[in-house]
Amino acid sequence: MRILLLLLLVAASLAGRAQSFAAVDSWLQTNIRDLGGRAMLLVYKDGKVVYSQAVNEMSRRQKAVGKFIARRQGKEPNLNDYTATTRQPIASCSKWLSAALVMTFVDEGKLHLTDTVGRWLPALSHHGKGKITIGQCLSHLTAIQAPELRESLREMKDVGSMDEAIEQIALLPMEGEPGQVFRYSNTGLQIAGAVLEKISGKSFETLFAERLAAPLQMKKTDFGKGRVALPAGGAQSTPEDYLNFLVMILHKGVFNNQRILSEKSIAEMEVNRITPPVRIAYAPAEAGNFGYGFGEWVMETSTPNNRTKAVCSPGLFGSFPLVDHEKNYCAFLMTFNLKNKGRNEKYRELKALLDAALR
């Protein structure tokens, strides 16, 4: 009788869990075409993955686009379902990883958020940009009038060295005083990445592998291993790998009982820097009215103390990493889709459904 009762309780618990995520299942099915035809969602809470779902309803056109992109990259097209280990470019989701890497140097005292970049990068000083601080680089407050994101990535892919990338940035115009203008771009994190290379004598790729990828068991995540790393948008990762990073953020810098970042650094990263009198020169439409910290958007804050509740870092291709400190969960949605119309609303919808399922 006791065994039967136990089995019934377990079955009821599983049924309740399945029922709680029914609305999330429905959301994925309803929105899958607008998400690019394929999606993979992982959700973590209380020490384990509590939801894992892949959906694949690619249209004929989406399959054709997928084949075209694969052939341009010299790869065999793969139109199968996403899995937890599917690896693909994550675009601006990279920014969160790169900002965390910078903060490992801050934790060690090798770098301060108030340090000015001209100390290590004289090319920026020669063009009036030497007084930009590391903190401003991480929060898009450099006041450098950078080109549109896709154009910037194309230009950076043609450079031969990190020094050459900084020389290109040095020639860009300014549109105000550093700290007073917010422009979401790739330049600040590229500058920060160059500073890390100067301080350490190692490549950005090596630093990421040693300081984050290895301890976080992100075995299939890197920044492309090209001539020049692109800290703001050049990473490739998997849902499983990126979720490990999010677990570390959720646990205030700790992963598998190992401290990766200090609790102070996690808190610094989550402070909204878009406050008066900062002027917003450009923010992507999918960000809506989110605030911005270091490499991450501040999605929700509590009132009246304005404490950060939820942070995210969506990418150009639609992937969406999320951490909710109040409800104590994190999630990663992998997609590949260039259509950004309505994304902010979709992110909010998904988060509301996750909140309800995990209450």
NORFEN-V513356 format. One record per helix or strand of 2 or more residues. SS is the DSSP state (A for helix, B for strand). FROM is the first residue (numbers start at 1). TO is the last residue. If there is no record, write none. Layout:
SS:FROM:TO, SS:FROM:TO
This chain:
A:2:20, A:22:31, B:38:45, B:48:56, A:60:72, B:88:89, A:91:107, A:117:119, A:122:126, A:134:138, A:149:156, A:162:170, B:181:183, A:187:200, A:204:213, B:236:237, A:239:250, B:254:255, B:258:259, A:263:269, B:279:282, A:285:287, B:291:292, B:297:301, B:308:312, B:320:324, B:329:334, A:343:357
